[in-house]
Amino acid sequence: MFKIFKEKNSTMKLVPQEHIPKNVMLQCLIFLGVFIVSQIFASIPSFIPMMMSIFSKMSILMDTLNNQGYTAYMEEVISIGYTPTIIILSLYGTILATAITMLFCKLIERRPMTSLGFHKKYALKNYLIGCLVGIVLMSVCVLLSAMFKGISLSLNPNISWKLFIIYLLGFIFQGASEEVIFRGYFMNTVASKGRIVLAVILNSVFFGLAHSFNMGLTPLALLNLVLYGIFASIYAIRFDNIWGVCGIHSFWNFMQGNFWGVQVSGIDTSTSIFIADSTSNNNILNGGDFGLEGSIFVTIILILATVIVLFCKNPTKLVDE
């Protein structure tokens, strides 16, 4: 079963070698450059509205700085970036991040889009299966937390269905963007040189660290982000495409934030079918301010899901049949 870590799949074999450096450290540095540039472009749609909000609240911010100190001031500044308008613009801004990554792969590494995992065969079926997997995994985590009194769930009587749809489309773009950057581009670049285990570890660690500035991050939340990266990497390798993990990632986030009402990596999406309230001071049960991704239930579910995908015989038959 661990043969997957010894032999490249068809996606990895499609990555041309002549324009990719052999040195893995150089590959990592190039990736960081591409990632930073992509995130700068992704921030363009939300930059002007955020600056306008900061300027409009400048007097309040300065009072906070003078009376409560720098930490409280920065918390106020950061909170401006978590308003619904800024969050939505940030989600849709990831389209630009995806475009930058694809352009780099196409023009610099001279890669076909299939080398990112975008195979046409069974694309829709792979994506829909991934969406279902994301829905099930996050729902199990939420229900376990509720069962063990980490959170309580109640229906939201004031949901905005317009925002609900806007968030759904936004998370579809956002989830796919992160998978293209970390799995489609970076993992397959490193793995194309035969370093498959290293590729899985590196892209997963970088994926976790990319969330370092999110509010409420804890060591357990960081571990869970790395575990998600490992799960997504193995899923992409075993199914030999990126469509599935794009669906998983998007609906993992969407279900978490806009269905169950849990914070998504420290971000409150503001509208959801359910409202999740913390009923325990034990952050292990509910993830605290970071949201459920900082809980032990996500740790357990991601480990189990990874084992299932790793040891499942011929998972592509699930799609072919």
N, C-alpha and C positions, 0 to 999 in steps of 0.2 A: 504493500500500500504506500510505503514511503518512496516508491518509484517516482512519484510526482516531483520529488526534490532532486532527482538525478537526471531526468530527461526533460528537455524543453518541449512545451506544447506547441501547437501550430502558430499561435499568436506570437510567442517569443521568437520563433524561427523566422517570422516575417520582418523582424527588426534588422535593417541593414547594418553591417558592422563597420563599414569604411569611414563613417562620419561620427562614430561614437568612441570616445577615449577608452583605453583598456583600464586605466587606473580608476579604481572605485572612488577614491577620495576626490578626484577631479569630477567624476560623474555627480557626486554629492554636491560639490560646489556649484556646478552648472545648474543642477536641480534647484538649489536654493536661490540662485539668480532668477531662474524662470518663475519660481514660485513667488518671489517678492514682486517682480514686475507684474505678474498676473493679478496679484492681490491689490496692487496700486490701481490697475485698470478697473478691477472689480469695485473699488471704492468710489470711482468717479460719479456714478449716479447719486450716491448718498452724501457726497462731500459738501456740495453747496447748501443743501437743506440743513445739514448738521452744523455748518459754520454759522448759518443764519440763526439757528436756535441758540447756539453758544453766545453770539453777540447780543441777542435779545434778552438773554438772562445774565449778562455780564455783571450787572450790579449785584444780583443775588449771589453769583459765584464769588465775587470779590468779598462780600460780607462773610460768606462761608469760609473763605481763605483766611480772613483776618480774625474771625471769632472761633473757628473750630479747627483750623490748621490745614496743612497741605493734603493729608490723607482724605479728609472729608471733602475738600475741594475737588480732588481727583475723582472721588466717587460720584460727585454731582455731575462732573463733566462726562464721565463714562455713562451715567444713567441717561444722558441726552441721546446717546447712540442706541439706546434700547427702546425708543419710542416706536410705535407701530409703523409710522411712515419711514423712518430710517431703516428699520429691520427689513421691511418689504423691498425698499430700494436696494438694500444690500444683497438680498436674495436674488433679485433679478440682475444685479450687477455681476453675479457669478457667470453669466453668459459671456461677458467680456473676458473673464479669467479662462474659461474653456477655450475661447477663440484664440487667445494668446498662446496657450499651451499647444493647441493643434497646429497653429502657424509655425511654432518653433519646431515641432516634430516634422512637419511637412517640408519646411524650407531649410532648416539647419541640419537635422538628422536624416532628412530625405526619406522619411518613413511613410508608408501607406497608412490610411486610417484603420485598416484591418489589423495593423500591428499594435493598435491601442485596444483591440478587442471588439471593434465594431464590425462583426461579421454579419452579413445580410441573412444568412440561413437561420431560420427560427428566431429572428431578432425579437419580434413581438412576443412570442411565447416565452422566451427567456426573460424578457422584461417583466411580463405579467407574473411569472412564477416568483421573480425577485420581489415584486411588490407584495405578493401574498406572504412571502417569508418575512419581510420587514414588518408587516402588519401583525403577524402571529408572534414574532419574537418580542416586539415592544409591548404588545398586549399582555403576554404572559408575565413579563417583568412588572408591569403596572399592577396586575391582579395579585401577584405574589406580595408586592409591597402593601397592598390594601388588606390582604389576608392576614399579614403579620403586623398590622396596625402601624405601618410606616406612614401611610396616607389614608385619607378618606375621600370618597368620590361622591359627587352630587351632580345632577344635571344642571346645565347652565341655562337659565330662562331668558337670557339677553344676548344670545349668540348673533353675531352679524354674519349672515350667510354670504354676503358679498365679500367680506374680508376672508371668510373661510375658503372660498374658491381662489381668491388672489393668493393666499398663502399656499394652497395646494400646488398651483402652477409654479410659484416661487421655489418651493422645496423640490419640485421635480427638476428644476434647473440647478439648484444648489447641490443636491445630492449627486447628480451626474457630474457636476464640475469637479468636486473633490475626488471622485473616483477616476476621472480622466487624468487629473494631475498626479495623484499618488499611485494608483494601480496601473492605469493604462500607459501613462508616460514613464514615471520613475521606476516602478517595479519591473516593468518589461524591459526597460533599458539595461538595468543592472543584471536581470535574469538572462538576457540575451547572450551574455558572456559566460553563461554556465553557472553563475553564482545565485542559484534560485533561493536557497535558504537565507543567504545574506540579503537578497532582494526583498524577501518577505519581512525580515526583521527591520531592515533600514527604513522601508517605506512606512511600516507600522509605527516605529519610534518617531519619525518625522511627523506623521499624522497626529500623534498624541501631542507632541511639542507645539504643533501649529495652533493648538487650543490653549496654550499656556496663559494667555492674557484674558481668557473668559472669566467672568465673575464666578466666585465660589469654587474654583478648582481646588480639589483635594488630591492627596497621593492616590487614593482609591479611584477617583475619577480619571486621573491620568493613566493609571493602570488599565482601566476599562477602555479608554480610548485606544490604547495600544492593542488590547485584546480584540477590539473591533477591527482594527487594521489587519491583524493576523487572520481573523475570520474572513474578512472581505477578500484578502489576498488569496487564501486557499480556495475560497469559493470561485473566484475569477479563474484561477489556474485549473481547477477541476472541471469547470463548465466550459473552459476555453473561450470565454467571451467576457465583455464588460457590461453587457446589458443587464444581466442579473443583479450585479452588485449596485448598479445605478438605481434599479428599482428598490432594492433592499434599503439603501442609504436614504433615499428620498422619503420612503414611507415609514422608516424607523423614526425619522425626525418629525414628519407630518403627524403621525399617530401620537407621538409623544406630546407635541405641542398643541396641535389643533383638534385632536380628538379627545385625548385624555386630560389635557390641561396641565401638563407637567412642563417645567422649564426645560428648554432644549440647550444643553451645554451652557447653562447659566442665563439663557435668554427667555424672557416671558413673551410669548407670541400674542397675548392679549385677547384672543377670541378662540373658544373651543366648545365642543359639544358637552364635555364634562368639565368640572372644576375639581382639581386635586389639591387638597389641603394637607399640610403636614400634621400628623397626630402624635409624633414622637420627636423628642430632642436628639434621638440617636440617628445621626446622619447616615450610618451604615444601612439603615432601613429605608431611607428616602432620598439620600444624596444631598440633603441640605439645600443651600442656595444654588448649587450647580444643577440640581434636578436629578432625576432617577439614574442618570448615567454615572452618578457618584455612589450608587448603592451596591450592596453585595449581591443583590438579585441579578443585576446586569452582569456581574462577574461570573456567576454560576451559569446563566443562560448562554453567555457567549462562549464559555469553555465547552459546554455541552454541544452547542451548535457547531463549533469548530471540529469537535471529535466526530460528530455525525457526518459532516461534509467530508472530512479526511478519510473516514473508513467506509463511506458509501461506495459500493461497487458500481462502476460505470455510470456516474450521475447524468451524463449527457443522454442516456437512454430515456430519462424522465422527460426530456424535451423531444426526442426523436419519435417517441411512440405516439 
